[in-house]
Structures are given as C-alpha cells and as structure tokens.
C-alpha cells in the first residue's frame, strides 16, 4: 500500500501485512466526529492515511485502538 511520508516528503510502499486500521472518535460541540485511518510504520516513521468508511470496512488489516 502506498503512503506519503511527511518527514522525507516522498511516497513509500508498505507491505499490506504491516498495515493496521484505526478508528478515531472525538466529541465536538455538535456531536461526535469519527475519522478512519490506515496506519503503518516505515523506517522509524509513523505513517497515516485517512480513508472513508467504506474503504475502512473493506480493508482486512487488523484493527488497533485509536
């Protein structure tokens, strides 16, 4: 899967086995906001890729708490 590394400002390919999915929820004044992300670690850098709910559910990566 392709991620963008902010430190090196370049795209990196991460094997699908190293990708995890994360659901982040926070309270706002008007209710609750849910963000879906795919995460990985590559050469010491944590990588995040925000995705929509359909892509999140279709991914077979292991889910971690966020």
HTML snippet that shows the backbone in 3Dmol.js (N, CA, C, O; Angstrom):
<script src="https://3Dmol.org/build/3Dmol-min.js"></script>
<div id="view" style="width:600px;height:400px;position:relative"></div>
<script>
const pdb = `
ATOM      1  N   UNK A   1       0.845  -1.170   0.000  1.00  0.00           N
ATOM      2  CA  UNK A   1       0.000   0.000   0.000  1.00  0.00           C
ATOM      3  C   UNK A   1       0.896   1.240   0.000  1.00  0.00           C
ATOM      4  O   UNK A   1       1.967   1.249   0.608  1.00  0.00           O
ATOM      5  N   UNK A   2       0.454   2.245  -0.667  1.00  0.00           N
ATOM      6  CA  UNK A   2       1.244   3.464  -0.818  1.00  0.00           C
ATOM      7  C   UNK A   2       0.845   4.490   0.246  1.00  0.00           C
ATOM      8  O   UNK A   2      -0.336   4.797   0.414  1.00  0.00           O
ATOM      9  N   UNK A   3       1.845   5.014   0.961  1.00  0.00           N
ATOM     10  CA  UNK A   3       1.670   6.059   1.962  1.00  0.00           C
ATOM     11  C   UNK A   3       2.551   7.231   1.575  1.00  0.00           C
ATOM     12  O   UNK A   3       3.477   7.085   0.776  1.00  0.00           O
ATOM     13  N   UNK A   4       2.261   8.399   2.146  1.00  0.00           N
ATOM     14  CA  UNK A   4       3.108   9.567   1.937  1.00  0.00           C
ATOM     15  C   UNK A   4       3.838   9.840   3.245  1.00  0.00           C
ATOM     16  O   UNK A   4       3.200  10.031   4.281  1.00  0.00           O
ATOM     17  N   UNK A   5       5.160   9.859   3.211  1.00  0.00           N
ATOM     18  CA  UNK A   5       5.978  10.111   4.385  1.00  0.00           C
ATOM     19  C   UNK A   5       6.229  11.617   4.486  1.00  0.00           C
ATOM     20  O   UNK A   5       6.869  12.201   3.612  1.00  0.00           O
ATOM     21  N   UNK A   6       5.727  12.242   5.547  1.00  0.00           N
ATOM     22  CA  UNK A   6       5.871  13.687   5.709  1.00  0.00           C
ATOM     23  C   UNK A   6       7.312  14.100   6.013  1.00  0.00           C
ATOM     24  O   UNK A   6       7.735  15.193   5.635  1.00  0.00           O
ATOM     25  N   UNK A   7       8.067  13.233   6.695  1.00  0.00           N
ATOM     26  CA  UNK A   7       9.451  13.580   7.033  1.00  0.00           C
ATOM     27  C   UNK A   7      10.334  13.649   5.794  1.00  0.00           C
ATOM     28  O   UNK A   7      11.109  14.590   5.623  1.00  0.00           O
ATOM     29  N   UNK A   8      10.208  12.634   4.927  1.00  0.00           N
ATOM     30  CA  UNK A   8      11.054  12.598   3.732  1.00  0.00           C
ATOM     31  C   UNK A   8      10.392  13.246   2.524  1.00  0.00           C
ATOM     32  O   UNK A   8      11.018  13.410   1.477  1.00  0.00           O
ATOM     33  N   UNK A   9       9.112  13.617   2.676  1.00  0.00           N
ATOM     34  CA  UNK A   9       8.328  14.210   1.591  1.00  0.00           C
ATOM     35  C   UNK A   9       8.351  13.355   0.321  1.00  0.00           C
ATOM     36  O   UNK A   9       8.588  13.843  -0.784  1.00  0.00           O
ATOM     37  N   UNK A  10       8.097  12.063   0.524  1.00  0.00           N
ATOM     38  CA  UNK A  10       8.081  11.149  -0.611  1.00  0.00           C
ATOM     39  C   UNK A  10       7.053  10.042  -0.354  1.00  0.00           C
ATOM     40  O   UNK A  10       6.655   9.796   0.784  1.00  0.00           O
ATOM     41  N   UNK A  11       6.639   9.393  -1.421  1.00  0.00           N
ATOM     42  CA  UNK A  11       5.733   8.261  -1.327  1.00  0.00           C
ATOM     43  C   UNK A  11       6.540   7.009  -1.037  1.00  0.00           C
ATOM     44  O   UNK A  11       7.618   6.815  -1.599  1.00  0.00           O
ATOM     45  N   UNK A  12       6.021   6.158  -0.160  1.00  0.00           N
ATOM     46  CA  UNK A  12       6.680   4.899   0.168  1.00  0.00           C
ATOM     47  C   UNK A  12       5.674   3.766   0.031  1.00  0.00           C
ATOM     48  O   UNK A  12       4.483   3.945   0.285  1.00  0.00           O
ATOM     49  N   UNK A  13       6.160   2.604  -0.368  1.00  0.00           N
ATOM     50  CA  UNK A  13       5.330   1.407  -0.448  1.00  0.00           C
ATOM     51  C   UNK A  13       5.534   0.589   0.812  1.00  0.00           C
ATOM     52  O   UNK A  13       6.663   0.268   1.181  1.00  0.00           O
ATOM     53  N   UNK A  14       4.425   0.253   1.475  1.00  0.00           N
ATOM     54  CA  UNK A  14       4.460  -0.538   2.697  1.00  0.00           C
ATOM     55  C   UNK A  14       3.728  -1.845   2.402  1.00  0.00           C
ATOM     56  O   UNK A  14       2.650  -1.819   1.808  1.00  0.00           O
ATOM     57  N   UNK A  15       4.289  -2.987   2.803  1.00  0.00           N
ATOM     58  CA  UNK A  15       3.586  -4.258   2.568  1.00  0.00           C
ATOM     59  C   UNK A  15       2.251  -4.295   3.318  1.00  0.00           C
ATOM     60  O   UNK A  15       2.131  -3.751   4.416  1.00  0.00           O
ATOM     61  N   UNK A  16       1.264  -4.935   2.722  1.00  0.00           N
ATOM     62  CA  UNK A  16      -0.074  -4.988   3.314  1.00  0.00           C
ATOM     63  C   UNK A  16      -0.070  -5.653   4.687  1.00  0.00           C
ATOM     64  O   UNK A  16      -0.939  -5.366   5.510  1.00  0.00           O
ATOM     65  N   UNK A  17       0.885  -6.529   4.945  1.00  0.00           N
ATOM     66  CA  UNK A  17       0.947  -7.208   6.242  1.00  0.00           C
ATOM     67  C   UNK A  17       1.327  -6.256   7.369  1.00  0.00           C
ATOM     68  O   UNK A  17       1.056  -6.555   8.532  1.00  0.00           O
ATOM     69  N   UNK A  18       1.951  -5.112   7.059  1.00  0.00           N
ATOM     70  CA  UNK A  18       2.379  -4.148   8.072  1.00  0.00           C
ATOM     71  C   UNK A  18       1.350  -3.044   8.314  1.00  0.00           C
ATOM     72  O   UNK A  18       1.565  -2.175   9.158  1.00  0.00           O
ATOM     73  N   UNK A  19       0.241  -3.070   7.587  1.00  0.00           N
ATOM     74  CA  UNK A  19      -0.774  -2.012   7.690  1.00  0.00           C
ATOM     75  C   UNK A  19      -1.800  -2.397   8.744  1.00  0.00           C
ATOM     76  O   UNK A  19      -2.241  -3.545   8.802  1.00  0.00           O
ATOM     77  N   UNK A  20      -2.178  -1.437   9.575  1.00  0.00           N
ATOM     78  CA  UNK A  20      -3.225  -1.626  10.572  1.00  0.00           C
ATOM     79  C   UNK A  20      -4.276  -0.541  10.358  1.00  0.00           C
ATOM     80  O   UNK A  20      -3.978   0.518   9.806  1.00  0.00           O
ATOM     81  N   UNK A  21      -5.508  -0.807  10.797  1.00  0.00           N
ATOM     82  CA  UNK A  21      -6.546   0.208  10.643  1.00  0.00           C
ATOM     83  C   UNK A  21      -6.964   0.725  12.010  1.00  0.00           C
ATOM     84  O   UNK A  21      -6.942   0.001  13.006  1.00  0.00           O
ATOM     85  N   UNK A  22      -7.349   2.007  12.029  1.00  0.00           N
ATOM     86  CA  UNK A  22      -7.646   2.687  13.278  1.00  0.00           C
ATOM     87  C   UNK A  22      -8.879   3.563  13.108  1.00  0.00           C
ATOM     88  O   UNK A  22      -9.032   4.255  12.101  1.00  0.00           O
ATOM     89  N   UNK A  23      -9.754   3.524  14.104  1.00  0.00           N
ATOM     90  CA  UNK A  23     -10.961   4.354  14.109  1.00  0.00           C
ATOM     91  C   UNK A  23     -10.804   5.352  15.253  1.00  0.00           C
ATOM     92  O   UNK A  23     -10.678   4.958  16.412  1.00  0.00           O
ATOM     93  N   UNK A  24     -10.811   6.637  14.927  1.00  0.00           N
ATOM     94  CA  UNK A  24     -10.614   7.681  15.935  1.00  0.00           C
ATOM     95  C   UNK A  24     -11.917   8.449  16.119  1.00  0.00           C
ATOM     96  O   UNK A  24     -12.504   8.933  15.151  1.00  0.00           O
ATOM     97  N   UNK A  25     -12.363   8.558  17.363  1.00  0.00           N
ATOM     98  CA  UNK A  25     -13.611   9.241  17.677  1.00  0.00           C
ATOM     99  C   UNK A  25     -13.328  10.364  18.660  1.00  0.00           C
ATOM    100  O   UNK A  25     -12.583  10.189  19.624  1.00  0.00           O
ATOM    101  N   UNK A  26     -13.928  11.512  18.408  1.00  0.00           N
ATOM    102  CA  UNK A  26     -13.791  12.615  19.361  1.00  0.00           C
ATOM    103  C   UNK A  26     -15.108  13.355  19.469  1.00  0.00           C
ATOM    104  O   UNK A  26     -15.905  13.386  18.532  1.00  0.00           O
ATOM    105  N   UNK A  27     -15.320  13.958  20.644  1.00  0.00           N
ATOM    106  CA  UNK A  27     -16.552  14.715  20.875  1.00  0.00           C
ATOM    107  C   UNK A  27     -16.357  16.149  20.434  1.00  0.00           C
ATOM    108  O   UNK A  27     -15.314  16.757  20.675  1.00  0.00           O
ATOM    109  N   UNK A  28     -17.380  16.677  19.782  1.00  0.00           N
ATOM    110  CA  UNK A  28     -17.396  18.081  19.380  1.00  0.00           C
ATOM    111  C   UNK A  28     -18.639  18.728  19.984  1.00  0.00           C
ATOM    112  O   UNK A  28     -19.449  18.055  20.622  1.00  0.00           O
ATOM    113  N   UNK A  29     -18.783  20.019  19.783  1.00  0.00           N
ATOM    114  CA  UNK A  29     -19.969  20.718  20.299  1.00  0.00           C
ATOM    115  C   UNK A  29     -21.251  20.153  19.706  1.00  0.00           C
ATOM    116  O   UNK A  29     -22.272  20.061  20.387  1.00  0.00           O
ATOM    117  N   UNK A  30     -21.193  19.777  18.439  1.00  0.00           N
ATOM    118  CA  UNK A  30     -22.398  19.335  17.741  1.00  0.00           C
ATOM    119  C   UNK A  30     -22.575  17.825  17.740  1.00  0.00           C
ATOM    120  O   UNK A  30     -23.482  17.325  17.074  1.00  0.00           O
ATOM    121  N   UNK A  31     -21.749  17.083  18.456  1.00  0.00           N
ATOM    122  CA  UNK A  31     -21.910  15.634  18.485  1.00  0.00           C
ATOM    123  C   UNK A  31     -20.584  14.914  18.538  1.00  0.00           C
ATOM    124  O   UNK A  31     -19.698  15.258  19.320  1.00  0.00           O
ATOM    125  N   UNK A  32     -20.463  13.907  17.690  1.00  0.00           N
ATOM    126  CA  UNK A  32     -19.266  13.083  17.677  1.00  0.00           C
ATOM    127  C   UNK A  32     -18.695  13.015  16.277  1.00  0.00           C
ATOM    128  O   UNK A  32     -19.439  12.874  15.306  1.00  0.00           O
ATOM    129  N   UNK A  33     -17.377  13.115  16.162  1.00  0.00           N
ATOM    130  CA  UNK A  33     -16.708  13.041  14.870  1.00  0.00           C
ATOM    131  C   UNK A  33     -15.911  11.740  14.813  1.00  0.00           C
ATOM    132  O   UNK A  33     -15.176  11.417  15.746  1.00  0.00           O
ATOM    133  N   UNK A  34     -16.058  11.001  13.726  1.00  0.00           N
ATOM    134  CA  UNK A  34     -15.338   9.743  13.544  1.00  0.00           C
ATOM    135  C   UNK A  34     -14.419   9.882  12.348  1.00  0.00           C
ATOM    136  O   UNK A  34     -14.853  10.285  11.269  1.00  0.00           O
ATOM    137  N   UNK A  35     -13.135   9.546  12.537  1.00  0.00           N
ATOM    138  CA  UNK A  35     -12.152   9.552  11.448  1.00  0.00           C
ATOM    139  C   UNK A  35     -11.639   8.126  11.291  1.00  0.00           C
ATOM    140  O   UNK A  35     -11.413   7.426  12.278  1.00  0.00           O
ATOM    141  N   UNK A  36     -11.459   7.705  10.053  1.00  0.00           N
ATOM    142  CA  UNK A  36     -10.948   6.374   9.752  1.00  0.00           C
ATOM    143  C   UNK A  36      -9.575   6.518   9.128  1.00  0.00           C
ATOM    144  O   UNK A  36      -9.374   7.346   8.240  1.00  0.00           O
ATOM    145  N   UNK A  37      -8.616   5.700   9.597  1.00  0.00           N
ATOM    146  CA  UNK A  37      -7.250   5.819   9.090  1.00  0.00           C
ATOM    147  C   UNK A  37      -6.611   4.450   8.971  1.00  0.00           C
ATOM    148  O   UNK A  37      -6.931   3.524   9.716  1.00  0.00           O
ATOM    149  N   UNK A  38      -5.701   4.346   8.018  1.00  0.00           N
ATOM    150  CA  UNK A  38      -4.814   3.194   7.898  1.00  0.00           C
ATOM    151  C   UNK A  38      -3.451   3.662   8.375  1.00  0.00           C
ATOM    152  O   UNK A  38      -2.999   4.742   7.995  1.00  0.00           O
ATOM    153  N   UNK A  39      -2.789   2.861   9.204  1.00  0.00           N
ATOM    154  CA  UNK A  39      -1.510   3.266   9.772  1.00  0.00           C
ATOM    155  C   UNK A  39      -0.454   2.213   9.487  1.00  0.00           C
ATOM    156  O   UNK A  39      -0.767   1.043   9.269  1.00  0.00           O
ATOM    157  N   UNK A  40       0.791   2.641   9.492  1.00  0.00           N
ATOM    158  CA  UNK A  40       1.921   1.733   9.313  1.00  0.00           C
ATOM    159  C   UNK A  40       3.158   2.419   9.869  1.00  0.00           C
ATOM    160  O   UNK A  40       3.152   3.625  10.118  1.00  0.00           O
ATOM    161  N   UNK A  41       4.219   1.642  10.063  1.00  0.00           N
ATOM    162  CA  UNK A  41       5.494   2.213  10.482  1.00  0.00           C
ATOM    163  C   UNK A  41       6.541   1.798   9.461  1.00  0.00           C
ATOM    164  O   UNK A  41       6.677   0.618   9.137  1.00  0.00           O
ATOM    165  N   UNK A  42       7.280   2.781   8.959  1.00  0.00           N
ATOM    166  CA  UNK A  42       8.267   2.524   7.916  1.00  0.00           C
ATOM    167  C   UNK A  42       9.535   3.284   8.248  1.00  0.00           C
ATOM    168  O   UNK A  42       9.523   4.513   8.323  1.00  0.00           O
ATOM    169  N   UNK A  43      10.620   2.572   8.446  1.00  0.00           N
ATOM    170  CA  UNK A  43      11.934   3.150   8.756  1.00  0.00           C
ATOM    171  C   UNK A  43      11.863   4.130   9.932  1.00  0.00           C
ATOM    172  O   UNK A  43      12.467   5.202   9.889  1.00  0.00           O
ATOM    173  N   UNK A  44      11.130   3.760  10.973  1.00  0.00           N
ATOM    174  CA  UNK A  44      11.035   4.576  12.174  1.00  0.00           C
ATOM    175  C   UNK A  44      10.011   5.689  12.123  1.00  0.00           C
ATOM    176  O   UNK A  44       9.832   6.384  13.124  1.00  0.00           O
ATOM    177  N   UNK A  45       9.333   5.893  11.009  1.00  0.00           N
ATOM    178  CA  UNK A  45       8.323   6.943  10.881  1.00  0.00           C
ATOM    179  C   UNK A  45       6.927   6.325  10.945  1.00  0.00           C
ATOM    180  O   UNK A  45       6.658   5.304  10.313  1.00  0.00           O
ATOM    181  N   UNK A  46       6.046   6.956  11.716  1.00  0.00           N
ATOM    182  CA  UNK A  46       4.659   6.521  11.739  1.00  0.00           C
ATOM    183  C   UNK A  46       3.939   7.165  10.566  1.00  0.00           C
ATOM    184  O   UNK A  46       4.026   8.376  10.366  1.00  0.00           O
ATOM    185  N   UNK A  47       3.236   6.364   9.802  1.00  0.00           N
ATOM    186  CA  UNK A  47       2.541   6.845   8.615  1.00  0.00           C
ATOM    187  C   UNK A  47       1.036   6.701   8.817  1.00  0.00           C
ATOM    188  O   UNK A  47       0.575   5.691   9.349  1.00  0.00           O
ATOM    189  N   UNK A  48       0.278   7.695   8.399  1.00  0.00           N
ATOM    190  CA  UNK A  48      -1.175   7.677   8.479  1.00  0.00           C
ATOM    191  C   UNK A  48      -1.747   7.975   7.104  1.00  0.00           C
ATOM    192  O   UNK A  48      -1.205   8.774   6.339  1.00  0.00           O
ATOM    193  N   UNK A  49      -2.856   7.310   6.813  1.00  0.00           N
ATOM    194  CA  UNK A  49      -3.581   7.570   5.570  1.00  0.00           C
ATOM    195  C   UNK A  49      -5.060   7.587   5.929  1.00  0.00           C
ATOM    196  O   UNK A  49      -5.633   6.554   6.275  1.00  0.00           O
ATOM    197  N   UNK A  50      -5.679   8.766   5.847  1.00  0.00           N
ATOM    198  CA  UNK A  50      -7.089   8.874   6.176  1.00  0.00           C
ATOM    199  C   UNK A  50      -7.923   8.374   5.007  1.00  0.00           C
ATOM    200  O   UNK A  50      -7.680   8.731   3.854  1.00  0.00           O
ATOM    201  N   UNK A  51      -8.918   7.533   5.325  1.00  0.00           N
ATOM    202  CA  UNK A  51      -9.759   6.907   4.301  1.00  0.00           C
ATOM    203  C   UNK A  51     -11.224   7.075   4.690  1.00  0.00           C
ATOM    204  O   UNK A  51     -11.537   7.478   5.810  1.00  0.00           O
ATOM    205  N   UNK A  52     -12.113   6.764   3.756  1.00  0.00           N
ATOM    206  CA  UNK A  52     -13.537   6.827   4.060  1.00  0.00           C
ATOM    207  C   UNK A  52     -13.992   5.530   4.740  1.00  0.00           C
ATOM    208  O   UNK A  52     -13.231   4.566   4.824  1.00  0.00           O
ATOM    209  N   UNK A  53     -15.219   5.518   5.214  1.00  0.00           N
ATOM    210  CA  UNK A  53     -15.727   4.385   5.978  1.00  0.00           C
ATOM    211  C   UNK A  53     -15.796   3.107   5.137  1.00  0.00           C
ATOM    212  O   UNK A  53     -15.524   2.023   5.651  1.00  0.00           O
ATOM    213  N   UNK A  54     -16.149   3.215   3.872  1.00  0.00           N
ATOM    214  CA  UNK A  54     -16.260   2.042   3.003  1.00  0.00           C
ATOM    215  C   UNK A  54     -14.894   1.382   2.812  1.00  0.00           C
ATOM    216  O   UNK A  54     -14.789   0.157   2.862  1.00  0.00           O
ATOM    217  N   UNK A  55     -13.856   2.174   2.596  1.00  0.00           N
ATOM    218  CA  UNK A  55     -12.508   1.629   2.443  1.00  0.00           C
ATOM    219  C   UNK A  55     -12.035   1.017   3.751  1.00  0.00           C
ATOM    220  O   UNK A  55     -11.373  -0.021   3.750  1.00  0.00           O
ATOM    221  N   UNK A  56     -12.373   1.653   4.866  1.00  0.00           N
ATOM    222  CA  UNK A  56     -12.007   1.142   6.185  1.00  0.00           C
ATOM    223  C   UNK A  56     -12.609  -0.238   6.415  1.00  0.00           C
ATOM    224  O   UNK A  56     -11.918  -1.155   6.860  1.00  0.00           O
ATOM    225  N   UNK A  57     -13.891  -0.386   6.114  1.00  0.00           N
ATOM    226  CA  UNK A  57     -14.566  -1.669   6.331  1.00  0.00           C
ATOM    227  C   UNK A  57     -14.106  -2.734   5.351  1.00  0.00           C
ATOM    228  O   UNK A  57     -14.100  -3.917   5.691  1.00  0.00           O
ATOM    229  N   UNK A  58     -13.717  -2.338   4.132  1.00  0.00           N
ATOM    230  CA  UNK A  58     -13.279  -3.296   3.132  1.00  0.00           C
ATOM    231  C   UNK A  58     -11.863  -3.807   3.399  1.00  0.00           C
ATOM    232  O   UNK A  58     -11.484  -4.868   2.904  1.00  0.00           O
ATOM    233  N   UNK A  59     -11.094  -3.071   4.166  1.00  0.00           N
ATOM    234  CA  UNK A  59      -9.722  -3.464   4.459  1.00  0.00           C
ATOM    235  C   UNK A  59      -9.702  -4.638   5.421  1.00  0.00           C
ATOM    236  O   UNK A  59     -10.458  -4.658   6.392  1.00  0.00           O
ATOM    237  N   UNK A  60      -8.835  -5.625   5.159  1.00  0.00           N
ATOM    238  CA  UNK A  60      -8.712  -6.745   6.073  1.00  0.00           C
ATOM    239  C   UNK A  60      -7.493  -6.611   6.974  1.00  0.00           C
ATOM    240  O   UNK A  60      -6.949  -7.620   7.422  1.00  0.00           O
ATOM    241  N   UNK A  61      -7.060  -5.410   7.244  1.00  0.00           N
ATOM    242  CA  UNK A  61      -5.961  -5.164   8.176  1.00  0.00           C
ATOM    243  C   UNK A  61      -6.491  -5.319   9.595  1.00  0.00           C
ATOM    244  O   UNK A  61      -7.691  -5.180   9.829  1.00  0.00           O
ATOM    245  N   UNK A  62      -5.600  -5.606  10.544  1.00  0.00           N
ATOM    246  CA  UNK A  62      -6.016  -5.741  11.926  1.00  0.00           C
ATOM    247  C   UNK A  62      -6.323  -4.356  12.494  1.00  0.00           C
ATOM    248  O   UNK A  62      -5.665  -3.370  12.165  1.00  0.00           O
ATOM    249  N   UNK A  63      -7.339  -4.310  13.355  1.00  0.00           N
ATOM    250  CA  UNK A  63      -7.776  -3.029  13.913  1.00  0.00           C
ATOM    251  C   UNK A  63      -7.097  -2.783  15.259  1.00  0.00           C
ATOM    252  O   UNK A  63      -7.013  -3.676  16.102  1.00  0.00           O
ATOM    253  N   UNK A  64      -6.614  -1.554  15.443  1.00  0.00           N
ATOM    254  CA  UNK A  64      -5.994  -1.149  16.698  1.00  0.00           C
ATOM    255  C   UNK A  64      -6.791   0.003  17.279  1.00  0.00           C
ATOM    256  O   UNK A  64      -7.489   0.708  16.550  1.00  0.00           O
ATOM    257  N   UNK A  65      -6.692   0.198  18.583  1.00  0.00           N
ATOM    258  CA  UNK A  65      -7.423   1.284  19.252  1.00  0.00           C
ATOM    259  C   UNK A  65      -6.779   2.617  18.933  1.00  0.00           C
ATOM    260  O   UNK A  65      -5.554   2.708  18.841  1.00  0.00           O
ATOM    261  N   UNK A  66      -7.591   3.657  18.761  1.00  0.00           N
ATOM    262  CA  UNK A  66      -7.047   4.952  18.423  1.00  0.00           C
ATOM    263  C   UNK A  66      -7.565   6.078  19.187  1.00  0.00           C
ATOM    264  O   UNK A  66      -7.154   7.217  18.963  1.00  0.00           O
TER     265      UNK A  66
END
`;
const viewer = $3Dmol.createViewer("view");
viewer.addModel(pdb, "pdb");
viewer.setStyle({}, {cartoon: {color: "spectrum"}});
viewer.zoomTo();
viewer.render();
</script>
